Every structure is written in structure tokens, then in C-alpha cells.
Amino acid sequence: MSIIRGRKLSYEYQRLDEEGNPESTIRAVDGVDLDVQEGDFVAILGHNGSGKSTLAKHINAILVPTEGTLYVDGKDTRDESQIWEIRQTAGMVFQNPDNQIIGTIVDEDVGFGPENMGMPSEAIWKRVEESLKAVGMWEYRAHSPNKLSGGQKQRVAIAGVVAMRPKCIVLDEPTAMLDPNGRKEVVRTVQELNRKEHVTVLLITHYMEEVIEADKVIVMDQGKVVMQGTPKEIFSHVEELKARRLDVPQATLVAYELQKKGLPLPDGILSMAELADELEKLRGQRG
Amino acid sequence: MLRDMTLGQYYPANSVIHRLDPRVKLAGTLVFIISLFAFRSAEAYVAATLALVAVIRISKVPPKFMMRGLKSIIMLLMITVVFNLFLIRGTVVVRIWKLTITKEGIETAVFMAIRLIYLIVGSSIMTLTTTPNNLTDGLEKALRPLNKIRVPVHDIAMMMSIALRFIPILMEETDKIMKAQMARGADFESGNLIQRAKNMVPLLVPLFISAFRRANDLAMAMEARGYRGGEGRTKMKPLVYAHRDRMAYLVMLAYLLVMFGANRIGFAARIFGLS
């Protein structure tokens, strides 16, 4: 069963002039059909302004579709009475780690979600411990978030969402403000959550390296879903990705250039190791 | 630079006072302040001094930290002393040109100075031994009855704790913007007061914009995590009175009784002309 199901989902922003009259409308998301299966790791790609963040905010019912429908775990996001259950089902992690940490101490911040759910104190503590351990931040529980690195802060933010035990986590460019090390930390944490806890993950990003291990990749451009498939399928279309102003992983690019020069490499090579293997095979055939 | 600033004036130490429930400390401070105003005899002040010294000792906070708070009121203190010294009429002790210092003047000046100092030291014991967060928690719970008359106690407490969380972040941001503007040739240090205030504009405008953007982001993040006000919300670290808190209330009661007694002795002594 698909946990997230969107049909003809559209969202329009109204731009107002100085008197507050609508000047023009911008269709940020345009007729998107979206299906995410439970337990999947789905990556959404797209350059700036492609509508991917707007789409993400729909899944947490922060935004409601102007047209079309979106069901999260069978609940309609337009139904106000179910909004809090939807937010509990689909947790959300944002881009700026500083602006989403509410507590002044790490454990207090992780406890914020369960506190809002009205859980008894002992149960909150249990969840805080579990989720901080799941993201590897348990030793930092008594620290002030201000003293942590960007990657650590983002892991605390993830723990804060995990503590609410969502079935699905939406991460809206969680690594955009981090250094390469922080990026790796966060992506590894998210992958582990997906594998060990079987949490459905929707990762929105424009870093290709974070996408190659996803189960499914969705490419967005100008509010529409333009490509969908496994990373292998998507990265077989290097030309199309380039036309949409998206990068491809380095190994894919090297393989693509070699292909153009006449080397019979297969399509959709994603990692350096894969590329090395294929090249080794080729040498074996020739030698 | 700005980043090294510690927030509030919390002094971490392992003492009974630190571990007390914030509500107890709030009540204690209130009792102390009221006692300073209600009981005015010298004997009562001796008792107050003893209590104050004892609490400082138990709190394990070095006295020099207590004195720090006094720096901010030094002007107020001087003005009070000078005015009381010269303006109160009575038996003249010293006469310098047109100014007279009276016996009553000296007495009142000393008394007022001691009272002011005790007020500041007394309340700084609370802020030195309680983390800001703990303090907001205590306030929220202590003021909960005000909810009945529609005072949004939870919201105010939440705002306070968010403000506390963002002070260091905004400080850091100020630092960054200042450096960025200085690199573009902005001058924050020279000129007269008006000039300097004007020069702050390129610092304040970006800071305000960024603060609003952060507020917007934070509000969204809080909603995404199911925040919908204080109703139906539970506490991860609920405040529960322990044995030591009950004892502290008893100590407070004892203190009030002693003060009352000391005051009586003072009055009696005066009436019978013993002092």
C-alpha cells in the first residue's frame, strides 16, 4: 500500500502588489501524481524553484493543495480534523538546523514532539533515549545545541522527529547548509533509519551523491514530475538531466564521457567502485 | 568575541540551593524581599544578614559573583546615599557651607544602602543558582492559576524560553553582519552619539530581517512537530516537589518568624529606652 498518494496535486502562490491585491499567481506544483510505498527511500531532485520544497510541505500538511488531493497514510491532508495525526505520521526536517531546534538542551528539544503529543513523562524519556541513540547523539544529550556542529544539530533535529515515531520522514534539503563531513553524517543517519527502523524516507536534495542509494528517484522541473525511476534508470539519461540543469554523480559522468568516446560501458553506472569493476571487465575481455 | 558570552548569570555548582525547585527559589526571593520592607529594625536586619550569609555559603557561589550584580546599581546607590545624607533634617552633625549632615540623615542613608544591596544580592542568588530554562519552567507552573483570568501563562513562558534559545544565535549573527559590513567600509566606532546611532542602521536592518525569517522557520518547525499551544501538552521534566523543597518552605517560615521576633525585640527595646 502506498503511504503517500497524491493525485493531480497543484499548488499556487499568489503574488500580491503593495495594496494587497493579487498581482499574479505562480504555480509552484503543477499536477503531480505521487506514490510512495511504505519502507521506501525516495529521493526528490530538482534545481532551485522546481517546486520540490513546496511539494514536501504538503506531505506534512503545512500546505494544502489548491487543486487535487494528497493522502498520507490514508488521511486526506485537506481534512483539518486529522492534521495533527498527519503531522505525527509524516515528520519533517528542514534545511536550517538552527531554526528548527526549539529546546535549549539537546534532550529537551528531542522531547518537544512527544510533549506536544501529551505523552506521560517516563514514556517521553524512553523515546528521547531511543531516538538519540538511533542518530548516535546520546552522549550529547546534556549539551546546548549552540555548541554542536551543523551535522550534529541536524541529527538532533532528525532525532526530534524520530521521537514522534513517524511512519515517514520528509527531509527538505537537510544537508544544504552543511560541510561535506556533516553531509555524510546526516545521510548515513537517514539511510540507517530507513534500513533498521523501516521508516519511509523522502529526501529532497540537489546533491547527487545522496541519491544513488535511494530506491526511487523523482526529478522535478517547473512544478512537474519529469522523470521517475530507480537511480540506475534516471542516471542513464545524462543528456536529459543536463538539460534540466542537474548534475550527475562523478562516476556516471566519467562513464558517460567514455561511452561517447566509444568504450562499450553499460548505462547507469553510479559509483566509482562500479565504474572500476566495469573497466576491469572490459580490460579482461580485450586482454 | 560575542560568542564567548555566557547567557544569564548562572553559576554551575553542586549545592542544595541549585537543586531546589525553581518555585521554591522564587518564593524564597519574594519572602526575603518582603521581609526587608516589612521589618525595619536593626535587630531584624541582623537576622536578615545572617540568613543571607548562610544561604550564600550553602549555595557555593563565590561571593565575588554576588558582588558583580551590584556594579549595575552603583549609580543608584550613590544617588540614594547622597540625597538621604544631605536632605533629611534633624540633629546636625556636620555643617559644610550650606549643606548639613544630620544624625537621622546618616542613619537613613546607611539603612537605604544596606536595603538596596540586600535586594540585589538576594535576587542574584536566585539567578545564579537557577538555569534560565528552569526559571521559566518555575514561573510557568507558579503562575498557572493566572490562566483562570485568561493570562496566557504557557505562551509567555514558551516565548521566554525561545528568546533564551535564540539570544546566542542572534548574537553570533550580529557579529557576522558587523564584520561583513565593516569589510564593506561601515564604521561602528567613531563619531558622536547620533552619528553612531545612524551607523547602526546597516547592522539593524539585516538583523531584523533575519530574525523575522528565523521566526517564520521556527514557527513552521514547531507546527510540523505538532505544537498547538499549551493545551494537552505534557512535560518531559515535570516539576515535582521533593523532600528538600518542603524543608526549604519550612526554613522560610522559620525565617519570617525570626524576623518578626527580632523586629518586636527592636521595638520593645526602643520603647523602654534601652537602645
Interface residues (C-beta under 8 A of the other chain):
Chain A: N60 I62 W84 R87 Q88 G91 M92 F94 N96 D98 N99 Q100 I101 I102 G103 T104 I105 D107 E108 G111 F112 G113 P114 E115 N116 M117 G118 M119 P120 S121 I124 W125 V128 P145 N146 G160 V161 M164
Chain B: P132 N133 S161 I162 L164 R165 P168 I169 R214 D217 L218 M220 A221 M222 E223 A224 R225 G226 Y227 R228 G232 R233 T234 K235 M236 K237 P238
